[in-house]
Amino acid sequence: MKTITVLSGKGGVGKSSITASLAVLLAENHKLITVDCDVDAPNLALALGVIEDNSQLIDRVRSEQNAILIKEHCSKCQECVEACKFQAISVDKEDFPVISDLLCIGCGACTLVCGDNALKLESVEIAGIRVGETGYGFPSVSAQLNIGKSGSGNVVNIVKIWASEIAEAINAEYMVIDSAAGIGCPVIASVRGSDYVVLVTEPTPAAFWDLKRAIDIVNHFNIHYGVIINKNDINSDFTEEMEEYFTVNEIPVLGEIPFDQKFVYALVNLKPAVIFEPEYTGKFLEILKEMIKNINFWDTI
């Protein structure tokens, strides 16, 4: 099975929309699974028409620790309130400590100062992992980090493990990963182990700067990649500047896509762009063929 990760650096450049359309076309001739590794704000499933009502919760990830009050042991001394440097502990009307799930980081200071042994650390749920059928012949796996929780990189690793097990069960030939934006832990966890990376950008200085940082990550893992320039007609001069950079640095351009509000309407209607507007099928097929050609080329070396 080949793992293809779609990465952007900057958010909002159309990465998830492009991932959805490429996956739908790839699925016409190959078995595949898609994975949304943006666990902070997953939306690939939505772009593919998968909503919570037609998806299944398959795992609850527990990792982070929070302080828990054993009320019957508490003498209301409030030493824990003073010990908490994160202001995660307040008191209720009866002077019992109240611990905020959002503010508590599980440092354990409160348990150390509590002479009544009324506080303990307990692992908590930090994310849920779901799988749903897309209606295009392949499943889509995603995870959603709970509000205020950390550990997104670890959650991405667990999502990929689940996706790999499902992929093996269905004999998938490809795993298509939609990475988070940026260059942080979830992105590194997404990219690591990939066979090929598709980088999506747009002709703006911010997107180009972030793309270069994303390229640094891909190069660090020595993974081959190609670039898609989305909305290439919003700044023709800057598009030419980017094209020159890619040529000089021998970076393959898999294709270019013009700006079109129909991509927005497609997302609103929970459909990939090539399904909502079939006239884009040819453009995406060209990109897909170029991508597969690149992957096969590096496989022969």
C-alpha positions in Angstrom: 0.0 0.0 0.0 1.2 3.5 -0.9 0.7 6.4 1.5 0.1 9.8 0.0 0.0 12.8 2.3 -1.5 16.1 1.2 0.2 19.0 2.9 0.1 22.8 2.6 1.9 24.7 5.3 -0.6 27.5 5.3 -4.3 26.8 6.0 -7.1 27.9 3.7 -5.3 27.2 0.4 -7.8 24.4 -0.6 -5.9 21.4 0.7 -8.9 19.4 1.9 -11.0 20.2 -1.2 -8.2 19.0 -3.5 -7.7 15.9 -1.3 -11.3 14.9 -1.6 -11.4 15.3 -5.4 -8.2 13.4 -5.9 -9.4 10.6 -3.6 -12.7 10.2 -5.5 -11.0 9.9 -8.9 -8.3 7.6 -7.5 -11.0 5.3 -6.1 -12.5 4.7 -9.6 -9.6 2.3 -10.4 -8.0 1.6 -7.0 -9.0 0.5 -3.5 -8.2 3.2 -1.0 -8.8 4.8 2.4 -8.7 8.4 3.3 -7.5 9.7 6.7 -8.0 13.2 8.1 -5.0 13.9 10.3 -6.1 17.4 11.2 -7.4 16.3 14.6 -7.9 19.9 15.8 -10.2 20.8 13.0 -11.1 17.8 10.8 -13.2 18.5 7.7 -12.1 16.0 5.0 -15.0 13.8 5.9 -17.4 16.7 5.4 -15.9 17.4 2.0 -16.6 13.8 1.2 -20.2 14.0 2.5 -19.6 12.0 5.7 -21.3 13.4 8.7 -21.5 12.2 12.3 -24.9 10.5 11.7 -23.4 8.1 9.1 -20.0 7.5 10.9 -19.1 5.1 13.7 -17.1 5.9 16.8 -14.3 3.2 16.9 -12.0 4.5 19.7 -11.8 6.9 22.6 -8.2 8.0 23.1 -7.2 8.5 26.8 -3.9 10.0 27.6 -3.8 13.3 29.4 -4.2 13.4 33.2 -6.5 15.7 35.2 -6.9 16.2 38.9 -10.0 14.6 40.4 -11.5 15.5 43.8 -12.6 12.7 46.2 -15.2 14.9 48.0 -15.7 12.7 51.1 -12.0 13.0 52.0 -11.9 16.8 51.5 -11.6 19.1 54.6 -12.0 22.3 52.6 -8.5 23.5 53.6 -8.1 25.1 50.1 -4.4 24.6 50.0 -4.8 23.1 46.6 -6.3 26.4 45.3 -3.2 28.2 46.4 -0.9 25.6 45.0 -2.3 25.6 41.5 -0.3 28.1 39.4 -2.7 27.6 36.4 -5.8 28.9 38.3 -7.5 25.6 37.5 -9.0 25.2 41.0 -11.7 27.4 42.4 -14.2 26.8 45.2 -18.0 26.3 45.1 -20.6 27.7 47.5 -19.9 25.0 50.0 -16.1 25.8 49.9 -15.3 22.5 48.1 -12.6 22.7 45.4 -13.8 22.7 41.8 -11.3 21.7 39.1 -11.6 23.0 35.6 -11.1 20.4 32.9 -9.9 23.1 30.5 -7.3 24.7 32.7 -5.9 21.6 34.6 -2.7 20.3 32.9 -2.2 17.4 35.3 1.0 18.7 36.9 0.1 17.1 40.2 1.0 20.0 42.5 -2.5 19.9 44.1 -2.1 16.2 45.0 1.3 16.9 46.7 -0.1 19.6 49.1 -3.3 17.9 49.9 -2.9 16.4 53.4 -6.3 14.7 53.2 -5.5 12.6 50.1 -8.6 14.1 48.5 -7.0 14.7 45.1 -5.7 12.2 42.6 -4.6 12.2 39.0 -6.7 10.3 36.5 -6.4 9.8 32.8 -9.0 11.5 30.7 -10.4 11.2 27.2 -8.6 13.5 24.8 -10.1 12.5 21.4 -12.6 10.3 19.6 -11.8 8.4 16.4 -14.5 7.7 13.8 -14.9 5.9 10.5 -17.5 6.4 7.9 -18.4 5.3 4.4 -18.1 8.1 1.9 -20.5 6.9 -0.8 -17.6 6.8 -3.3 -16.5 3.2 -2.5 -14.0 3.9 0.3 -14.0 4.6 4.0 -12.7 7.7 5.7 -11.1 7.7 9.1 -10.9 10.9 11.3 -10.3 12.0 14.8 -11.4 15.0 16.8 -9.4 16.4 19.7 -11.5 17.4 22.7 -11.6 21.1 23.6 -8.6 22.2 25.7 -6.8 18.9 25.3 -3.2 18.4 24.1 -1.4 15.6 22.4 -2.5 16.1 18.8 0.6 14.4 17.4 0.0 11.3 19.5 -3.7 11.2 18.3 -2.5 11.4 14.7 -0.3 8.4 15.3 -3.3 6.4 16.7 -5.5 7.5 13.8 -2.9 6.2 11.3 -2.7 2.9 13.2 -6.5 2.5 13.0 -6.5 3.5 9.3 -3.7 1.0 8.5 -5.7 -1.9 10.1 -8.9 -0.9 8.2 -6.8 -0.6 5.0 -5.4 -4.1 5.4 -8.8 -5.5 6.0 -10.1 -4.0 2.7 -6.8 -4.6 0.8 -6.4 -0.9 0.0 -3.8 0.0 -2.5 -3.6 3.7 -1.3 -3.9 5.6 1.9 -4.6 9.3 1.2 -3.9 11.5 4.2 -5.1 15.0 4.6 -2.6 16.7 7.0 -3.2 19.6 9.3 -1.8 23.0 8.3 1.4 24.3 9.7 4.6 22.5 10.7 3.8 21.3 14.2 3.6 17.8 15.8 0.4 16.7 14.0 2.0 17.6 10.6 5.2 15.7 11.4 3.2 12.7 12.6 1.2 12.9 9.3 4.2 13.1 7.0 6.4 10.5 8.7 6.2 7.1 6.9 4.6 8.6 3.7 5.6 7.3 0.3 4.8 10.6 -1.4 3.7 14.1 -0.5 1.5 16.4 -2.4 2.1 20.1 -1.4 -0.8 22.5 -2.1 -0.2 26.3 -2.2 -1.6 29.5 -3.7 0.2 32.5 -5.2 0.5 34.7 -2.1 3.6 35.5 -0.1 2.2 34.0 3.1 1.3 30.7 1.4 4.7 30.5 -0.4 6.6 31.2 2.8 4.7 28.5 4.7 5.1 26.1 1.7 8.9 26.4 1.9 8.8 25.5 5.6 6.6 22.5 4.8 9.1 21.5 2.2 11.9 21.5 4.9 9.9 18.9 6.8 9.4 16.7 3.8 13.1 16.9 2.9 14.0 16.0 6.5 12.2 12.7 6.0 13.7 12.3 2.5 10.2 11.9 0.9 9.6 12.7 -2.8 6.9 15.3 -3.5 5.2 17.5 -6.0 3.3 20.8 -5.9 -0.2 21.9 -6.9 -0.7 25.7 -7.3 -4.3 26.4 -6.4 -6.1 29.6 -7.4 -3.2 30.2 -9.8 -5.0 33.2 -11.5 -5.5 35.4 -8.4 -2.0 36.8 -8.8 -0.4 35.9 -12.1 2.9 37.7 -11.5 3.4 35.8 -8.2 2.4 32.6 -9.8 5.2 33.1 -12.4 7.7 33.8 -9.6 6.7 30.6 -7.8 6.9 28.6 -11.1 10.4 29.9 -11.6 11.4 28.9 -8.1 10.0 25.4 -8.6 11.9 25.1 -11.9 15.2 26.2 -10.5 14.9 23.9 -7.5 13.7 21.0 -9.7 10.4 20.7 -7.8 7.7 19.0 -9.9 4.5 21.0 -10.5 1.7 18.4 -10.7 -0.8 21.0 -11.9 -2.5 24.3 -11.5 -6.1 25.1 -10.6 -7.9 28.4 -11.3 -9.9 30.2 -8.6 -13.6 29.3 -8.8 -16.4 29.9 -6.3 -17.8 26.5 -7.2 -15.3 25.0 -4.9 -16.9 26.9 -2.1 -20.4 25.8 -3.2 -19.1 22.2 -3.4 -18.0 22.3 0.3 -21.3 23.9 1.3 -23.1 20.9 -0.4 -20.7 18.4 1.2 -19.4 17.2 -2.2 -16.0 17.0 -3.8 -15.5 19.6 -6.5 -15.3 17.0 -9.3 -18.7 15.6 -8.2 -20.3 19.0 -7.8 -18.8 20.4 -11.0 -17.8 17.6 -13.4 -16.1 20.0 -15.7 -13.1 19.9 -13.3 -12.7 16.1 -13.7 -10.3 16.5 -16.6 -8.1 18.9 -14.7 -7.9 16.7 -11.6 -7.3 13.6 -13.7 -4.3 15.3 -15.3 -3.0 16.1 -11.8 -3.7 12.5 -10.6 -1.9 11.0 -13.6 1.1 13.2 -13.0 1.2 12.3 -9.3 1.0 8.5 -10.0 3.7 8.9 -12.7 6.0 10.6 -10.1 5.3 7.9 -7.6 6.0 5.1 -10.1 9.1 6.8 -11.3 10.7 6.9 -7.8 9.6 3.3 -7.2 11.8 2.2 -10.1 15.0 3.9 -8.8 
